[in-house]
Amino acid sequence: MPFEIRALVAKKVILTELAHKFDSARVVDLVDDLGLFPLTEAFEHELGEDIAFPFEGLRLSAGVAGLAAEESVSGPVVYIEAEYGGGKSHQASVLYLDGRIDKGPIIDDSIWDPREAGLQDRPVDQALRAVGIVAAPESDEWDAAGLSRYHRTDDWK
């Protein structure tokens, strides 16, 4: 089954403050005090910018990048994106801290086999570690955060 996600992940209090600025925004509980801010088509439309993508290979718009940077003065905010299916495998992340990019963008378009060693080196796992997700042995941060719950960004409610 195809899978795609584009979201910001941070402490819920940070994302909730951001979500209050937009009618179409929502924050979904993850683990502990973390939340996920899905970058839905409705949100991107409401953001209403001319779509400019400052990073080659990422679907991170300049407007979303600016919001992530602004909110990161209150704590780390990560942008994550991933897409699997039809022979495609893509993951990317950007860590924002103190109003600027702290790490990234990290992009990995290699074909991924979950049985392979090195799960923790994928871009989304690295980003999730930066906001406090800890994986159990024999697992990864993706699963520890519960990102497998839904297969499309718009399904996160």
DSSP file (Angstrom, degrees, kcal/mol; ACC not computed):
  #  RESIDUE AA STRUCTURE BP1 BP2  ACC     N-H-->O    O-->H-N    N-H-->O    O-->H-N    TCO  KAPPA ALPHA  PHI   PSI    X-CA   Y-CA   Z-CA
    1    1 A M              0   0    0      0, 0.0    83,-0.0     0, 0.0     0, 0.0   0.000 360.0 360.0 360.0 132.1    0.0    0.0    0.0
    2    2 A P        -     0   0    0      0, 0.0     2,-0.4     0, 0.0    83,-0.2  -0.240 360.0-162.7 -60.9 151.1    1.4    3.4   -0.9
    3    3 A F  E     +A   84   0A   0     81,-2.6    81,-2.8     2,-0.0     2,-0.3  -1.000  15.2 166.0-139.2 136.2    2.5    5.7    2.0
    4    4 A E  E     +A   83   0A   0    147,-2.3   149,-0.4    -2,-0.4     2,-0.3  -0.975   3.2 173.6-150.5 140.6    3.1    9.4    2.2
    5    5 A I  E     +A   82   0A   0     77,-2.4    77,-2.2    -2,-0.3     2,-0.4  -0.994   9.2 176.5-145.6 140.4    3.5   11.8    5.0
    6    6 A R  E     +A   81   0A   0     -2,-0.3    33,-2.6    75,-0.2     2,-0.3  -0.963  32.2 130.8-138.9 123.0    4.5   15.5    5.3
    7    7 A A  E     -AB  80  38A   0     73,-2.3    73,-2.9    -2,-0.4     2,-0.4  -0.988  52.1-115.3-162.6 165.0    4.4   17.0    8.7
    8    8 A L  E     -AB  79  37A   0     29,-1.9    29,-3.1    -2,-0.3     2,-0.4  -0.913  29.4-162.7-105.1 142.6    6.0   19.1   11.5
    9    9 A V  E     +AB  78  36A   0     69,-2.5    69,-2.6    -2,-0.4     2,-0.3  -0.996  30.5 117.9-128.8 132.7    6.8   17.3   14.7
   10   10 A A  E     - B   0  35A   0     25,-1.5    25,-3.2    -2,-0.4    67,-0.1  -0.927  69.7 -41.8-167.3-176.0    7.5   19.1   18.0
   11   11 A K  E >>  - B   0  34A   0     65,-0.5     4,-1.9    -2,-0.3     3,-0.8  -0.417  58.1-121.1 -60.8 141.1    6.1   19.4   21.6
   12   12 A K  H 3> S+     0   0    0     21,-2.9     4,-3.0     1,-0.3     5,-0.3   0.854 110.4  59.3 -55.6 -38.4    2.3   19.7   21.4
   13   13 A V  H 3> S+     0   0    0     20,-0.4     4,-1.5     1,-0.2    -1,-0.3   0.878 106.9  47.0 -62.1 -37.5    2.3   23.1   23.1
   14   14 A I  H <> S+     0   0    0     -3,-0.8     4,-1.5     2,-0.2    -1,-0.2   0.940 116.1  43.4 -67.5 -47.7    4.5   24.6   20.3
   15   15 A L  H  X S+     0   0    0     -4,-1.9     4,-2.8     1,-0.2    -2,-0.2   0.840 109.7  56.5 -70.0 -33.3    2.4   23.1   17.5
   16   16 A T  H  X S+     0   0    0     -4,-3.0     4,-1.7    -5,-0.2    -1,-0.2   0.902 105.2  52.2 -65.0 -40.6   -0.9   24.0   19.2
   17   17 A E  H  < S+     0   0    0     -4,-1.5     4,-0.3    -5,-0.3    -1,-0.2   0.911 112.7  45.6 -61.0 -41.9    0.1   27.6   19.3
   18   18 A L  H >< S+     0   0    0     -4,-1.5     3,-1.7     1,-0.2    -2,-0.2   0.917 108.9  55.7 -65.8 -44.0    0.9   27.5   15.6
   19   19 A A  H >< S+     0   0    0     -4,-2.8     3,-1.8     1,-0.3     6,-0.4   0.808  94.9  67.1 -61.8 -30.8   -2.3   25.7   14.8
   20   20 A H  T 3< S+     0   0    0     -4,-1.7    -1,-0.3     1,-0.3    -2,-0.2   0.668  92.6  62.7 -64.5 -14.7   -4.4   28.4   16.4
   21   21 A K  T <  S+     0   0    0     -3,-1.7     2,-0.4    -4,-0.3    -1,-0.3   0.560 103.3  53.0 -85.2  -8.8   -3.3   30.7   13.6
   22   22 A F    X   -     0   0    0     -3,-1.8     3,-0.6    -4,-0.2    -1,-0.1  -0.987  66.2-146.7-135.6 136.5   -5.0   28.7   10.9
   23   23 A D  T 3  S+     0   0    0     -2,-0.4    -1,-0.1     1,-0.2    20,-0.1   0.854 102.3  44.8 -66.6 -35.5   -8.5   27.4   10.4
   24   24 A S  T 3  S+     0   0    0     18,-0.1    19,-0.2    19,-0.1    -1,-0.2   0.455  91.9 105.9 -91.6  -0.4   -7.5   24.2    8.6
   25   25 A A    <   +     0   0    0     -3,-0.6     2,-0.3    -6,-0.4    14,-0.1  -0.465  41.8 174.1 -83.5 151.0   -4.6   23.3   11.0
   26   26 A R        -     0   0    0     12,-0.3     2,-0.4    -2,-0.1    -2,-0.0  -0.985  22.8-140.9-149.6 157.3   -4.7   20.5   13.5
   27   27 A V        -     0   0    0     -2,-0.3     2,-0.4    10,-0.2    10,-0.2  -0.988  15.1-157.1-122.6 130.2   -2.3   18.8   15.9
   28   28 A V  E     -C   36   0A   0      8,-2.9     8,-2.4    -2,-0.4     2,-0.1  -0.893  23.7-113.8-108.9 134.3   -2.4   15.1   16.5
   29   29 A D  E     +C   35   0A   0     -2,-0.4     6,-0.2     6,-0.2     3,-0.1  -0.420  37.3 171.4 -65.1 134.9   -1.1   13.5   19.7
   30   30 A L        -     0   0    0      4,-2.5     2,-0.3     1,-0.3    -1,-0.1   0.194  51.2 -40.0-107.6-124.0    2.0   11.3   19.3
   31   31 A V  S >  S-     0   0    0     -2,-0.1     3,-2.5   114,-0.1    -1,-0.3  -0.738 104.7 -16.8-107.4 157.9    3.8    9.9   22.3
   32   32 A D  T 3  S-     0   0    0     -2,-0.3    -2,-0.1     1,-0.3   101,-0.0  -0.260 129.4 -25.8  52.0-126.4    4.6   11.7   25.5
   33   33 A D  T 3  S+     0   0    0     -4,-0.1   -21,-2.9     2,-0.0   -20,-0.4   0.070 109.8 114.3-105.6  24.0    4.2   15.4   25.0
   34   34 A L  E <   -B   11   0A   0     -3,-2.5    -4,-2.5   -23,-0.3     2,-0.3  -0.658  42.6-169.8 -97.8 151.7    4.9   15.4   21.3
   35   35 A G  E     -BC  10  29A   0    -25,-3.2   -25,-1.5    -2,-0.3     2,-0.4  -0.893  17.3-133.3-134.1 165.9    2.5   16.2   18.5
   36   36 A L  E     -BC   9  28A   0     -8,-2.4    -8,-2.9    -2,-0.3   -27,-0.2  -0.986   8.2-160.0-122.8 128.8    2.3   16.0   14.7
   37   37 A F  E     -B    8   0A   0    -29,-3.1   -29,-1.9    -2,-0.4   -10,-0.2  -0.887  21.2-143.9-108.3  96.5    1.1   18.9   12.6
   38   38 A P  E     -B    7   0A   0      0, 0.0     2,-1.5     0, 0.0   -12,-0.3  -0.406   5.2-139.3 -67.2 133.5    0.0   17.4    9.3
   39   39 A L        +     0   0    0    -33,-2.6   115,-0.1    -2,-0.1   114,-0.1  -0.617  37.8 179.6 -92.1  76.2    0.8   19.5    6.2
   40   40 A T     >  -     0   0    0     -2,-1.5     4,-2.5   113,-0.1     5,-0.2  -0.202  43.6-109.5 -76.1 165.4   -2.4   18.8    4.5
   41   41 A E  H  > S+     0   0    0      1,-0.2     4,-2.4     2,-0.2     5,-0.2   0.890 120.8  54.6 -61.0 -39.0   -3.5   20.2    1.1
   42   42 A A  H  > S+     0   0    0      2,-0.2     4,-2.4     1,-0.2    -1,-0.2   0.909 109.0  47.2 -62.5 -42.4   -6.1   22.3    2.9
   43   43 A F  H  > S+     0   0    0    -19,-0.2     4,-2.7     2,-0.2    -2,-0.2   0.939 111.4  49.9 -64.9 -46.4   -3.4   23.8    5.2
   44   44 A E  H  X S+     0   0    0     -4,-2.5     4,-1.1     1,-0.2     5,-0.5   0.891 111.9  49.7 -59.8 -38.8   -1.1   24.5    2.2
   45   45 A H  H  < S+     0   0    0     -4,-2.4     3,-0.4     1,-0.2    -1,-0.2   0.924 111.1  48.5 -65.0 -44.6   -4.0   26.2    0.4
   46   46 A E  H  < S+     0   0    0     -4,-2.4    -2,-0.2     1,-0.2    -1,-0.2   0.874 102.0  61.9 -64.2 -36.8   -4.8   28.3    3.5
   47   47 A L  H  < S-     0   0    0     -4,-2.7    -1,-0.2    -5,-0.2    -2,-0.2   0.856  91.8-166.1 -57.6 -33.8   -1.2   29.3    3.8
   48   48 A G     <  +     0   0    0     -4,-1.1     2,-0.2    -3,-0.4    -3,-0.1   0.761  26.3 143.4  60.9  37.1   -1.9   30.8    0.4
   49   49 A E        -     0   0    0     -5,-0.5     2,-0.6     3,-0.0    -1,-0.2  -0.643  63.7 -96.8-102.7 161.8    1.6   31.5   -0.8
   50   50 A D        -     0   0    0     -2,-0.2     2,-0.6     1,-0.1    13,-0.1  -0.704  57.2-111.2 -69.0 123.2    3.2   31.3   -4.2
   51   51 A I        +     0   0    0     -2,-0.6     2,-0.4    10,-0.1    -1,-0.1  -0.452  48.5 168.9 -69.9 112.6    4.7   27.9   -3.8
   52   52 A A        -     0   0    0     -2,-0.6    10,-2.5     0, 0.0    11,-0.2  -0.986  21.0-155.3-120.8 134.4    8.5   28.2   -3.6
   53   53 A F        -     0   0    0     -2,-0.4     8,-0.2     8,-0.2     4,-0.1  -0.908   6.2-170.9-114.2 105.7   10.6   25.3   -2.6
   54   54 A P  S    S+     0   0    0      0, 0.0     2,-0.5     0, 0.0    -1,-0.1   0.655  70.4  59.6 -73.0 -14.3   13.9   26.4   -1.2
   55   55 A F  S >  S-     0   0    0      5,-0.5     3,-1.7     3,-0.2     5,-0.2  -0.957  83.1-127.2-120.8 123.0   15.5   22.9   -1.1
   56   56 A E  T 3  S+     0   0    0     -2,-0.5     3,-0.1     1,-0.2     0, 0.0  -0.426  96.5  21.2 -63.7 134.8   15.9   20.7   -4.1
   57   57 A G  T 3  S+     0   0    0      1,-0.3     2,-0.3    -2,-0.1    -1,-0.2   0.443 105.9  98.5  87.6   0.0   14.4   17.3   -3.6
   58   58 A L    <   -     0   0    0     -3,-1.7    -1,-0.3     2,-0.1    -3,-0.2  -0.910  64.3-147.5-120.4 148.9   12.0   18.4   -0.8
   59   59 A R        +     0   0    0     -2,-0.3     2,-0.7    -3,-0.1    -3,-0.1   0.011  60.3 128.1 -95.8  25.9    8.3   19.3   -0.8
   60   60 A L        -     0   0    0     -5,-0.2    -5,-0.5     4,-0.1    -2,-0.1  -0.755  51.8-146.1 -86.3 112.0    9.0   21.8    2.0
   61   61 A S     >  -     0   0    0     -2,-0.7     4,-2.5    -8,-0.2    -8,-0.2  -0.351  21.1-115.5 -76.7 159.5    7.6   25.2    0.9
   62   62 A A  H  > S+     0   0    0    -10,-2.5     4,-2.3     1,-0.2     5,-0.1   0.870 115.9  54.7 -60.7 -37.4    9.3   28.5    1.9
   63   63 A G  H  > S+     0   0    0    -11,-0.2     4,-2.0     2,-0.2    -1,-0.2   0.920 110.5  43.3 -64.2 -44.7    6.2   29.4    4.0
   64   64 A V  H  > S+     0   0    0      2,-0.2     4,-2.7     1,-0.2     5,-0.2   0.898 112.4  53.8 -68.1 -39.8    6.2   26.2    6.0
   65   65 A A  H  X S+     0   0    0     -4,-2.5     4,-2.3     1,-0.2    -2,-0.2   0.907 109.1  49.7 -59.8 -41.4   10.0   26.5    6.4
   66   66 A G  H  X S+     0   0    0     -4,-2.3     4,-2.5     2,-0.2    -1,-0.2   0.903 110.6  48.8 -64.4 -41.6    9.5   30.0    7.8
   67   67 A L  H  X S+     0   0    0     -4,-2.0     4,-2.6     2,-0.2     5,-0.2   0.918 111.0  50.5 -63.6 -43.4    6.8   28.8   10.2
   68   68 A A  H  X S+     0   0    0     -4,-2.7     4,-1.4     1,-0.2    31,-0.2   0.916 111.6  48.1 -61.6 -43.1    9.0   26.0   11.5
   69   69 A A  H  < S+     0   0    0     -4,-2.3    30,-0.4    -5,-0.2     4,-0.3   0.932 112.1  49.4 -62.8 -46.2   11.9   28.4   12.0
   70   70 A E  H >< S+     0   0    0     -4,-2.5     3,-1.2     1,-0.2    -2,-0.2   0.930 113.2  45.5 -58.8 -47.3    9.7   30.9   13.9
   71   71 A E  H >< S+     0   0    0     -4,-2.6     3,-1.8     1,-0.2    -1,-0.2   0.733  96.9  75.3 -71.3 -21.2    8.2   28.2   16.2
   72   72 A S  G >< S+     0   0    0     -4,-1.4    26,-1.9     1,-0.3     3,-0.6   0.549  74.0  79.1 -72.8  -5.5   11.7   26.7   16.9
   73   73 A V  G <  S+     0   0    0     -3,-1.2    -1,-0.3    -4,-0.3    -2,-0.1   0.723  96.2  48.7 -69.3 -17.9   12.6   29.6   19.2
   74   74 A S  G <  S-     0   0    0     -3,-1.8    -1,-0.2     1,-0.4    -2,-0.2   0.504 134.0 -48.8 -95.2  -7.2   10.4   27.7   21.7
   75   75 A G  S <  S-     0   0    0     -3,-0.6    -1,-0.4    -4,-0.2    56,-0.1  -0.822  84.1 -39.9 153.3 169.1   12.0   24.3   21.1
   76   76 A P        -     0   0    0      0, 0.0   -65,-0.5     0, 0.0     2,-0.4  -0.285  49.2-172.9 -62.0 138.2   13.1   21.9   18.4
   77   77 A V  E     - D   0  96A   0     19,-2.2    19,-3.1   -67,-0.1     2,-0.4  -1.000   5.5-161.0-129.5 130.0   10.7   21.6   15.4
   78   78 A V  E     -AD   9  95A   0    -69,-2.6   -69,-2.5    -2,-0.4     2,-0.5  -0.928  10.2-149.3-116.9 140.2   11.3   19.0   12.7
   79   79 A Y  E     -AD   8  94A   0     15,-2.7    15,-1.8    -2,-0.4     2,-0.4  -0.896  24.1-176.3 -97.5 131.3    9.9   18.8    9.2
   80   80 A I  E     +AD   7  93A   0    -73,-2.9   -73,-2.3    -2,-0.5     2,-0.3  -0.968  11.3 173.5-128.4 147.0    9.5   15.3    8.0
   81   81 A E  E     +AD   6  92A   0     11,-2.1    11,-2.4    -2,-0.4     2,-0.3  -0.985   3.9 168.2-146.7 146.3    8.4   13.8    4.7
   82   82 A A  E     -AD   5  91A   0    -77,-2.2   -77,-2.4    -2,-0.3     2,-0.3  -0.984   9.0-175.2-154.9 148.0    8.3   10.3    3.4
   83   83 A E  E     +AD   4  90A   0      7,-2.5     7,-2.2    -2,-0.3     2,-0.3  -0.964   7.0 173.6-149.0 129.6    6.9    8.5    0.4
   84   84 A Y  E     +AD   3  89A   0    -81,-2.8   -81,-2.6    -2,-0.3     5,-0.2  -0.976  31.3  75.4-133.8 147.5    6.8    4.7   -0.3
   85   85 A G  E >   + D   0  88A   0      3,-1.8     3,-1.6    -2,-0.3    -2,-0.0  -0.329  68.3  47.3 130.5 151.6    5.2    2.7   -3.0
   86   86 A G  T 3  S-     0   0    0      1,-0.3     3,-0.1    -2,-0.1    -2,-0.0   0.824 131.6 -53.5  60.3  33.6    5.4    1.9   -6.7
   87   87 A G  T 3  S+     0   0    0      1,-0.3     2,-0.4     0, 0.0    -1,-0.3   0.526 112.4 122.5  80.3   5.0    9.1    1.2   -6.4
   88   88 A K  E <   +D   85   0A   0     -3,-1.6    -3,-1.8    23,-0.0     2,-0.4  -0.817  35.4 178.9-104.2 141.2    9.8    4.6   -4.8
   89   89 A S  E     +D   84   0A   0     -2,-0.4     2,-0.4    20,-0.3    -5,-0.2  -0.948  12.4 160.2-140.7 118.4   11.4    5.1   -1.5
   90   90 A H  E     +D   83   0A   0     -7,-2.2    -7,-2.5    -2,-0.4     2,-0.3  -0.994   8.2 167.4-144.4 132.4   12.0    8.7   -0.2
   91   91 A Q  E     +DE  82 108A   0     17,-1.9    17,-2.9    -2,-0.4     2,-0.3  -0.993   8.1 166.2-139.3 144.8   12.6   10.2    3.3
   92   92 A A  E     -DE  81 107A   0    -11,-2.4   -11,-2.1    -2,-0.3     2,-0.3  -0.990   6.7-178.9-153.7 156.3   13.7   13.6    4.3
   93   93 A S  E     -DE  80 106A   0     13,-1.9    13,-2.6    -2,-0.3     2,-0.3  -0.993  12.7-163.0-154.3 156.5   14.0   15.8    7.3
   94   94 A V  E     -D   79   0A   0    -15,-1.8   -15,-2.7    -2,-0.3     2,-0.5  -0.982  14.9-148.8-140.0 129.9   15.0   19.3    8.5
   95   95 A L  E     -DE  78 103A   0      8,-3.1     7,-3.2    -2,-0.3     8,-1.6  -0.889  11.6-164.7-102.2 125.2   15.6   20.2   12.1
   96   96 A Y  E     +DE  77 101A   0    -19,-3.1   -19,-2.2    -2,-0.5     2,-0.3  -0.909  15.1 164.7-108.2 136.3   14.9   23.7   13.2
   97   97 A L  E >   + E   0 100A   0      3,-2.8     3,-1.2    -2,-0.4   -24,-0.2  -0.978  62.5   2.8-151.5 136.9   16.2   25.1   16.5
   98   98 A D  T 3  S-     0   0    0    -26,-1.9   -25,-0.2    -2,-0.3     3,-0.1   0.850 130.4 -53.2  55.9  38.2   16.6   28.6   17.8
   99   99 A G  T 3  S+     0   0    0    -30,-0.4     2,-0.3     1,-0.2    -1,-0.2   0.597 123.1  70.5  80.2  11.5   14.9   30.2   14.8
  100  100 A R  E <  S-E   97   0A   0     -3,-1.2    -3,-2.8   -31,-0.1     2,-0.4  -0.939  93.0 -76.2-149.8 170.2   17.2   28.5   12.2
  101  101 A I  E     +E   96   0A   0     -2,-0.3    -5,-0.3    -5,-0.2     3,-0.1  -0.602  39.3 176.9 -71.4 126.1   18.1   25.3   10.5
  102  102 A D  E     +     0   0A   0     -7,-3.2     2,-0.3    -2,-0.4    -6,-0.2   0.751  69.1   6.5 -98.5 -34.0   20.1   23.2   12.9
  103  103 A K  E    S-E   95   0A   0     -8,-1.6    -8,-3.1     3,-0.0    -1,-0.3  -0.959  92.6 -52.4-153.5 131.6   20.5   20.1   10.8
  104  104 A G  E     -     0   0A   0      1,-0.3   -10,-0.2    -2,-0.3     2,-0.1  -0.584  26.0-120.6 114.7-175.0   19.5   19.2    7.3
  105  105 A P  E     -     0   0A   0      0, 0.0     2,-0.5     0, 0.0    -1,-0.3   0.429  52.3-175.6 -71.2 145.6   18.0   18.9    4.9
  106  106 A I  E     -E   93   0A   0    -13,-2.6   -13,-1.9    -3,-0.2     2,-0.4  -0.967   4.0-175.8-111.2 124.1   18.8   15.2    5.0
  107  107 A I  E     -E   92   0A   0     -2,-0.5     2,-0.4   -15,-0.2   -15,-0.2  -0.975  11.4-178.9-126.7 134.4   17.4   13.3    2.0
  108  108 A D  E     +E   91   0A   0    -17,-2.9   -17,-1.9    -2,-0.4    -2,-0.0  -0.941  11.6 166.6-135.5 111.8   17.5    9.6    1.4
  109  109 A D        +     0   0    0     -2,-0.4   -20,-0.3   -19,-0.2     2,-0.1   0.161  37.2 128.0-107.3  16.1   16.0    8.2   -1.8
  110  110 A S  S    S-     0   0    0      1,-0.1     2,-0.2   -19,-0.1    -2,-0.1  -0.425  72.7 -98.1 -73.0 148.7   17.6    4.7   -1.5
  111  111 A I        -     0   0    0     -2,-0.1     2,-0.4     1,-0.1    -1,-0.1  -0.500  46.3-144.4 -65.8 130.9   15.3    1.7   -1.8
  112  112 A W        -     0   0    0     -2,-0.2    -1,-0.1    -3,-0.1   -22,-0.0  -0.846  21.1-172.9-110.4 133.5   14.5    0.7    1.7
  113  113 A D    >   -     0   0    0     -2,-0.4     3,-2.5     4,-0.1    -2,-0.0  -0.983  19.0-147.9-120.6 116.1   14.1   -2.9    3.1
  114  114 A P  T 3  S+     0   0    0      0, 0.0     5,-0.1     0, 0.0    -1,-0.1   0.655  96.1  64.3 -61.6 -13.4   12.9   -2.9    6.7
  115  115 A R  T 3  S+     0   0    0      2,-0.0     2,-0.1     4,-0.0     4,-0.0   0.611  84.1  98.9 -83.4 -10.2   14.8   -6.1    7.3
  116  116 A E  S <  S-     0   0    0     -3,-2.5     3,-0.3     1,-0.1     2,-0.0  -0.418  79.9-111.6 -76.0 150.9   18.1   -4.4    6.7
  117  117 A A  S    S+     0   0    0      1,-0.2    -4,-0.1    -2,-0.1    -1,-0.1  -0.316  92.9  57.4 -69.0 162.5   20.3   -3.2    9.5
  118  118 A G    >   +     0   0    0     -2,-0.0     3,-1.7     2,-0.0     4,-0.2   0.727  52.8 147.5  89.2  23.0   20.7    0.6   10.0
  119  119 A L  G >   +     0   0    0     -3,-0.3     3,-1.5     1,-0.3     6,-0.2   0.859  68.5  62.5 -56.6 -35.6   17.1    1.6   10.4
  120  120 A Q  G 3  S+     0   0    0      1,-0.3    -1,-0.3    19,-0.1    -3,-0.0   0.509  90.1  68.3 -74.0  -2.8   18.1    4.3   12.8
  121  121 A D  G <  S+     0   0    0     -3,-1.7    -1,-0.3     4,-0.1    -2,-0.2   0.467  71.4 112.7 -94.5  -0.8   20.1    6.2   10.1
  122  122 A R  S <> S-     0   0    0     -3,-1.5     4,-2.1    -4,-0.2     5,-0.2  -0.389  78.8-114.7 -69.5 150.7   17.0    7.2    8.1
  123  123 A P  H  > S+     0   0    0      0, 0.0     4,-2.2     0, 0.0     5,-0.2   0.868 113.0  49.4 -56.7 -42.4   16.3   10.9    8.0
  124  124 A V  H  > S+     0   0    0      1,-0.2     4,-2.6     2,-0.2     5,-0.2   0.909 109.9  51.5 -67.2 -40.1   13.0   10.8    9.8
  125  125 A D  H  > S+     0   0    0     -6,-0.2     4,-2.1     1,-0.2    -1,-0.2   0.915 109.6  50.4 -61.7 -42.0   14.4    8.6   12.6
  126  126 A Q  H  X S+     0   0    0     -4,-2.1     4,-1.4     1,-0.2    -1,-0.2   0.922 111.9  47.8 -60.3 -44.1   17.2   11.1   13.0
  127  127 A A  H  X S+     0   0    0     -4,-2.2     4,-0.8     1,-0.2    -2,-0.2   0.909 109.8  51.8 -64.5 -42.9   14.7   14.0   13.2
  128  128 A L  H ><>S+     0   0    0     -4,-2.6     5,-2.4     1,-0.2     3,-0.8   0.869 105.4  55.4 -64.8 -36.4   12.5   12.2   15.7
  129  129 A R  H ><5S+     0   0    0     -4,-2.1     3,-1.5     1,-0.2    -1,-0.2   0.880 101.1  60.6 -60.0 -36.4   15.5   11.5   18.0
  130  130 A A  H 3<5S+     0   0    0     -4,-1.4    -1,-0.2     1,-0.3    -2,-0.2   0.746 106.1  45.5 -65.8 -23.9   16.1   15.3   18.0
  131  131 A V  T <<5S-     0   0    0     -4,-0.8    -1,-0.3    -3,-0.8    -2,-0.2   0.302 130.7 -89.9-102.9   8.7   12.7   16.0   19.5
  132  132 A G  T < 5S+     0   0    0     -3,-1.5     2,-0.3     1,-0.3    -3,-0.2   0.494  72.1 148.2 106.0   4.1   13.0   13.2   22.1
  133  133 A I      < -     0   0    0     -5,-2.4     2,-0.5    -6,-0.1    -1,-0.3  -0.571  27.4-163.9 -72.8 131.6   11.7   10.0   20.6
  134  134 A V        -     0   0    0     -2,-0.3     2,-0.2    10,-0.1     6,-0.1  -0.977   7.5-144.5-119.7 125.4   13.5    7.0   21.9
  135  135 A A        -     0   0    0     -2,-0.5     6,-0.1     4,-0.1     3,-0.1  -0.606  15.0-121.8 -88.3 147.0   13.2    3.6   20.1
  136  136 A A    >   -     0   0    0      4,-0.3     3,-1.5    -2,-0.2     8,-0.1  -0.420  49.0 -76.8 -74.7 159.9   13.1    0.3   21.8
  137  137 A P  T 3  S+     0   0    0      0, 0.0    -1,-0.2     0, 0.0     3,-0.1  -0.293 121.9  20.9 -56.0 145.2   15.8   -2.3   20.9
  138  138 A E  T 3  S+     0   0    0      1,-0.3     2,-0.2    -3,-0.1    -2,-0.1   0.677 117.9  80.0  67.5  19.1   15.1   -3.9   17.5
  139  139 A S    <   -     0   0    0     -3,-1.5     2,-0.3    -4,-0.0    -1,-0.3  -0.692  69.3-128.9-135.3-171.4   12.8   -1.0   16.6
  140  140 A D     >  -     0   0    0     -2,-0.2     4,-2.1    -3,-0.1    -4,-0.3  -0.916  29.9-103.7-140.8 170.4   13.1    2.5   15.2
  141  141 A E  H  > S+     0   0    0     -2,-0.3     4,-2.4     1,-0.2     6,-0.2   0.819 114.7  65.3 -65.0 -31.8   11.9    6.0   16.1
  142  142 A W  H  >>S+     0   0    0      1,-0.2     5,-2.1     2,-0.2     4,-0.7   0.947 109.8  37.0 -54.2 -51.6    9.3    5.9   13.3
  143  143 A D  H >45S+     0   0    0     -3,-0.3     3,-0.6     1,-0.2    -2,-0.2   0.880 113.1  57.6 -70.8 -38.0    7.5    3.1   15.0
  144  144 A A  H 3<5S+     0   0    0     -4,-2.1    -1,-0.2     1,-0.3    -2,-0.2   0.849 108.8  46.9 -61.3 -33.6    8.1    4.5   18.5
  145  145 A A  H 3<5S-     0   0    0     -4,-2.4    -1,-0.3    -5,-0.1    -2,-0.2   0.661 113.8-119.4 -81.4 -16.7    6.4    7.7   17.5
  146  146 A G  T X<5 +     0   0    0     -4,-0.7     3,-1.5    -3,-0.6    -3,-0.2   0.739  62.0 147.2  85.8  24.7    3.4    5.9   15.9
  147  147 A L  G > < +     0   0    0     -5,-2.1     3,-0.5     1,-0.3    -4,-0.1   0.613  61.6  70.2 -70.9  -9.9    3.9    7.2   12.4
  148  148 A S  G 3  S+     0   0    0     -6,-0.3    -1,-0.3     1,-0.2    -5,-0.1   0.481  71.2  94.4 -83.1  -1.2    2.7    3.9   10.9
  149  149 A R  G <  S+     0   0    0     -3,-1.5     2,-0.3     2,-0.0    -1,-0.2   0.863  92.3  24.0 -58.8 -38.8   -0.9    4.7   12.1
  150  150 A Y    <   -     0   0    0     -3,-0.5     3,-0.1    -4,-0.2     6,-0.0  -0.895  60.4-148.6-131.2 157.7   -2.0    6.2    8.8
  151  151 A H  S    S+     0   0    0     -2,-0.3  -147,-2.3     1,-0.1     2,-0.4   0.504  81.1  46.3-104.7  -7.2   -0.8    6.0    5.2
  152  152 A R  S >  S-     0   0    0   -149,-0.2     3,-1.7     1,-0.1     4,-0.5  -0.995  75.5-127.1-138.6 143.9   -1.6    9.5    3.9
  153  153 A T  G >  S+     0   0    0   -149,-0.4     3,-1.6    -2,-0.4  -113,-0.1   0.895 110.2  57.1 -52.3 -44.8   -1.0   13.0    5.4
  154  154 A D  G 3  S+     0   0    0      1,-0.3    -1,-0.3  -115,-0.1  -114,-0.1   0.640  95.7  67.0 -66.9 -13.2   -4.6   13.9    5.1
  155  155 A D  G <  S+     0   0    0     -3,-1.7     2,-0.7     2,-0.0    -1,-0.3   0.656  73.0 101.9 -80.4 -15.9   -5.7   10.9    7.2
  156  156 A W    <         0   0    0     -3,-1.6  -116,-0.1    -4,-0.5  -130,-0.0  -0.585 360.0 360.0 -74.2 112.6   -4.1   12.3   10.4
  157  157 A K              0   0    0     -2,-0.7    -1,-0.2  -130,-0.0  -130,-0.1   0.320 360.0 360.0-133.0 360.0   -6.9   13.7   12.4
